[in-house]
Amino acid sequence: MREVGWAMVEGILAGMKPSVKEERIDFGKIHTRWNVVEEEKKLGLKPEDLVKDLMPTAEPFKSIAEAVFKGDATKVESLVNEAIKKIPAKELVDKALAPGMQAVTKLYEDGIYYLPQVMLAADAMQAGINVLEKATGGKLEKKGKVVMHVAEGDIHDLGKNLAKVFLIADGWEVVDLGRDVPVDEVVKAVEEHKPVMVTGTALMTTTMTAFPKIAQKLVEKGLNIPFVCGGGAVNEDFVQQFPLGIIGKKAHQAPKYAEAAAKKISWEEIRRRWHEIAPV
């Protein structure tokens, strides 16, 4: 009887087994969301069509920006190596590398691109930056400094790393203290580097308690700079309980907060107007 029952089960499973056709994989779409592909079919658009107003039209800026947008680090390196012979480094950053990355950032903000495209474009942009820094002896001009860290006791740094990508792409120098950073090390780094703002990330409620301690020590030392706090455990009510605290909901807000801080907008005003200054 048991044999008959098992034979019936095997028969049912065999009938449920789908027939699968062999299909060639298009690796060009491996990092593209399926709904983006479907929308492109309906509208006859490609992602680059949605951000064409952000991209340069004159060469060699156009080709470099497109290579960054497509995440082609090898091509970016080659094009920048050639362009730096005739064009100043800062101009190449402002008119080629930055626009390509800004286009990717825009698509990420709009929910069209995801993390893989951002990381590929960031690597491509960094390839160009490396060429320029080598050509200028490491004297490439930055907008200012931002100190970043993950709270003491916490090792979850994905959010910090993504915010770092957006800051570097926007021309900021990032002092990355890494994961599980003691309170006093954060304060010491702010004293030493004099950044326009500091950021902290915490995934756990047990580790985000470091943020009020950092804020209090910064205030005691007269370092009244915006302290942008983010991560899965952090919410707006929490950051409003201590001085300097500003909510960081999305990684792409980081450059906008840095711009506001560089303009000497107070942390109190940034906290009050964050929806307007760095909308999600």
C-alpha positions as CSV (number, residue, x, y, z in Angstrom):
1,M,0.0,0.0,0.0
2,R,2.9,2.3,0.9
3,E,4.4,1.7,-2.5
4,V,1.2,2.6,-4.3
5,G,0.9,5.8,-2.3
6,W,4.5,6.8,-3.1
7,A,3.9,6.1,-6.8
8,M,0.9,8.4,-6.7
9,V,2.9,11.2,-5.1
10,E,5.7,10.8,-7.7
11,G,3.1,10.9,-10.5
12,I,1.6,14.1,-9.1
13,L,5.0,15.8,-8.8
14,A,6.0,14.7,-12.3
15,G,2.8,16.3,-13.6
16,M,3.6,19.5,-11.8
17,K,7.1,19.8,-13.2
18,P,7.1,22.7,-15.7
19,S,8.6,22.3,-19.1
20,V,11.6,24.7,-19.3
21,K,13.0,26.0,-22.5
22,E,16.7,26.6,-22.7
23,E,17.1,30.4,-22.7
24,R,20.2,32.6,-23.3
25,I,20.8,35.1,-20.5
26,D,21.1,38.7,-21.4
27,F,23.8,39.8,-18.9
28,G,23.3,43.4,-20.0
29,K,20.1,43.4,-18.0
30,I,21.4,41.6,-14.9
31,H,21.3,44.7,-12.8
32,T,18.1,46.1,-14.3
33,R,14.8,45.9,-12.4
34,W,12.2,43.9,-14.4
35,N,9.6,46.7,-14.1
36,V,12.1,49.2,-15.6
37,V,12.4,47.0,-18.6
38,E,8.7,46.7,-19.0
39,E,8.2,50.5,-18.6
40,E,10.9,51.1,-21.3
41,K,8.9,48.8,-23.7
42,K,5.7,50.8,-23.1
43,L,7.3,54.2,-23.3
44,G,10.0,53.5,-25.8
45,L,12.5,55.0,-23.3
46,K,15.8,53.9,-21.8
47,P,17.1,55.1,-18.4
48,E,19.5,57.5,-20.1
49,D,16.6,59.2,-21.8
50,L,15.1,60.1,-18.4
51,V,18.2,62.0,-17.4
52,K,19.4,63.5,-20.6
53,D,18.9,67.0,-19.3
54,L,21.5,66.3,-16.7
55,M,24.2,65.0,-19.1
56,P,26.7,67.1,-21.0
57,T,26.5,67.4,-24.8
58,A,30.0,68.6,-25.6
59,E,33.0,66.2,-25.9
60,P,34.9,64.8,-24.2
61,F,32.6,65.5,-21.3
62,K,29.7,63.6,-22.9
63,S,31.6,60.4,-23.5
64,I,33.1,60.4,-20.0
65,A,29.7,61.1,-18.3
66,E,28.1,58.3,-20.3
67,A,30.9,55.9,-19.3
68,V,30.3,56.8,-15.6
69,F,26.6,56.4,-16.1
70,K,27.1,52.9,-17.6
71,G,29.6,51.9,-14.9
72,D,32.4,51.4,-17.3
73,A,35.5,52.1,-15.1
74,T,38.0,51.0,-17.8
75,K,36.6,53.4,-20.4
76,V,36.4,56.2,-17.9
77,E,40.0,55.7,-16.9
78,S,41.1,55.7,-20.6
79,L,39.0,58.8,-21.5
80,V,40.1,60.8,-18.5
81,N,43.8,59.9,-19.1
82,E,43.4,61.5,-22.6
83,A,41.3,64.4,-21.5
84,I,43.6,65.6,-18.7
85,K,46.3,66.4,-21.2
86,K,44.2,69.4,-22.4
87,I,41.5,70.1,-19.7
88,P,42.0,71.1,-16.0
89,A,41.1,68.4,-13.5
90,K,38.4,70.4,-11.8
91,E,36.6,71.0,-15.1
92,L,36.6,67.3,-15.8
93,V,35.1,66.6,-12.4
94,D,32.4,69.3,-12.7
95,K,31.5,68.8,-16.3
96,A,32.0,65.1,-16.9
97,L,32.4,62.8,-13.8
98,A,29.9,64.6,-11.5
99,P,27.1,64.8,-14.1
100,G,27.4,61.1,-14.9
101,M,27.1,60.2,-11.3
102,Q,24.3,62.7,-10.6
103,A,22.3,61.1,-13.3
104,V,22.6,57.7,-11.6
105,T,21.7,59.3,-8.3
106,K,18.6,60.8,-9.8
107,L,17.4,57.5,-11.1
108,Y,18.2,55.9,-7.7
109,E,16.1,58.6,-5.9
110,D,13.3,58.0,-8.3
111,G,13.3,54.3,-7.6
112,I,14.4,53.4,-11.1
113,Y,18.0,52.3,-10.3
114,Y,19.0,50.2,-7.3
115,L,22.2,49.7,-5.4
116,P,24.1,47.7,-8.1
117,Q,23.9,50.5,-10.6
118,V,25.0,53.1,-8.0
119,M,28.0,51.0,-7.0
120,L,29.1,50.4,-10.5
121,A,28.8,54.1,-11.4
122,A,30.7,55.0,-8.2
123,D,33.5,52.7,-9.1
124,A,33.7,54.2,-12.6
125,M,33.7,57.7,-11.2
126,Q,36.4,56.8,-8.7
127,A,38.6,55.4,-11.5
128,G,38.4,58.9,-13.1
129,I,39.1,60.6,-9.8
130,N,42.2,58.4,-9.3
131,V,43.6,59.5,-12.6
132,L,43.0,63.1,-11.8
133,E,44.5,62.8,-8.3
134,K,47.6,61.2,-9.8
135,A,47.9,63.9,-12.4
136,T,47.5,66.7,-9.9
137,G,49.6,65.2,-7.1
138,G,46.6,64.5,-4.9
139,K,45.6,68.2,-4.9
140,L,42.1,67.7,-6.4
141,E,39.8,70.3,-4.8
142,K,37.1,69.1,-2.5
143,K,34.0,70.9,-1.2
144,G,34.8,70.1,2.4
145,K,35.0,67.2,4.9
146,V,32.4,64.9,6.4
147,V,33.2,62.5,9.3
148,M,31.3,59.2,9.1
149,H,31.0,56.2,11.5
150,V,28.9,53.2,12.6
151,A,28.0,53.3,16.3
152,E,30.0,51.6,18.9
153,G,29.0,47.9,19.2
154,D,27.4,47.9,15.7
155,I,29.0,46.3,12.6
156,H,26.2,47.1,10.0
157,D,27.8,49.5,7.6
158,L,25.9,49.2,4.3
159,G,23.9,52.4,4.8
160,K,27.1,54.3,5.8
161,N,28.9,53.0,2.8
162,L,26.1,54.0,0.4
163,A,25.9,57.5,1.8
164,K,29.7,57.7,1.5
165,V,29.3,56.9,-2.2
166,F,26.9,59.8,-2.7
167,L,29.1,62.2,-0.8
168,I,32.3,61.3,-2.7
169,A,30.4,61.6,-6.0
170,D,29.3,65.0,-5.0
171,G,32.8,66.2,-4.3
172,W,33.2,65.8,-0.6
173,E,36.1,64.4,1.3
174,V,35.0,61.6,3.6
175,V,36.8,60.7,6.8
176,D,35.4,57.1,7.3
177,L,36.0,55.9,10.8
178,G,34.5,52.5,10.0
179,R,32.3,50.2,12.2
180,D,32.0,49.8,15.9
181,V,33.6,53.2,16.7
182,P,33.9,54.4,20.3
183,V,32.3,57.6,21.3
184,D,35.5,59.4,22.1
185,E,37.1,58.4,18.7
186,V,34.2,60.1,16.9
187,V,34.6,63.3,19.0
188,K,38.4,63.3,18.5
189,A,38.0,62.9,14.7
190,V,35.6,65.9,14.6
191,E,38.1,67.9,16.6
192,E,41.0,66.9,14.3
193,H,39.4,67.1,10.8
194,K,36.9,70.0,11.4
195,P,34.2,68.6,9.1
196,V,31.1,70.5,8.0
197,M,29.0,67.6,9.6
198,V,29.3,64.2,11.1
199,T,27.1,61.2,10.5
200,G,26.3,58.1,12.5
201,T,24.6,54.8,11.6
202,A,23.0,52.3,13.9
203,L,20.9,49.2,13.1
204,M,20.2,48.3,16.7
205,T,18.4,50.2,19.5
206,T,21.1,49.0,21.9
207,T,23.8,50.8,19.8
208,M,22.1,54.0,18.8
209,T,22.3,55.1,22.5
210,A,25.9,56.2,21.6
211,F,24.6,59.1,19.5
212,P,23.3,61.4,22.4
213,K,26.6,60.8,24.2
214,I,28.6,61.9,21.1
215,A,26.3,65.0,20.6
216,Q,26.7,66.0,24.3
217,K,30.5,65.8,24.1
218,L,30.6,67.8,20.8
219,V,28.4,70.5,22.4
220,E,30.7,70.6,25.4
221,K,33.6,71.3,23.2
222,G,31.8,73.9,21.2
223,L,31.5,71.7,18.1
224,N,28.0,72.6,17.1
225,I,27.8,70.9,13.7
226,P,24.9,68.9,12.3
227,F,25.0,65.2,13.4
228,V,23.0,63.2,10.9
229,C,21.9,59.9,12.4
230,G,20.4,57.1,10.4
231,G,19.9,53.3,10.3
232,G,17.2,50.8,10.9
233,A,16.9,51.6,14.6
234,V,16.8,55.4,14.3
235,N,13.7,57.6,13.9
236,E,12.9,61.3,14.0
237,D,11.6,61.3,17.5
238,F,14.8,59.8,18.8
239,V,17.2,62.3,17.2
240,Q,15.1,65.2,18.4
241,Q,15.8,64.2,22.0
242,F,19.4,65.5,21.9
243,P,21.3,68.5,20.4
244,L,22.8,68.5,16.9
245,G,20.7,65.4,15.9
246,I,19.2,65.3,12.4
247,I,17.3,62.4,10.9
248,G,18.9,60.6,8.0
249,K,16.3,58.5,6.3
250,K,18.0,57.8,2.9
251,A,21.6,57.6,1.9
252,H,21.1,60.1,-1.0
253,Q,20.2,62.8,1.5
254,A,23.8,63.0,2.7
255,P,25.2,65.5,0.0
256,K,22.2,67.8,0.5
257,Y,22.7,67.9,4.2
258,A,26.4,68.6,3.7
259,E,25.6,71.4,1.3
260,A,23.3,73.0,3.9
261,A,26.0,72.6,6.6
262,A,28.6,74.2,4.4
263,K,26.3,77.2,3.9
264,K,26.4,77.6,7.7
265,I,22.8,76.8,8.1
266,S,22.4,75.9,11.8
267,W,21.7,72.3,12.9
268,E,18.4,73.6,14.5
269,E,17.2,75.0,11.1
270,I,18.3,71.9,9.2
271,R,16.4,69.7,11.8
272,R,13.3,71.9,11.4
273,R,13.4,72.1,7.6
274,W,14.9,68.7,6.7
275,H,11.9,67.8,4.5
276,E,12.7,70.8,2.4
277,I,16.5,70.7,2.6
278,A,17.0,67.0,2.0
279,P,13.7,65.5,0.8
280,V,13.4,61.7,0.6
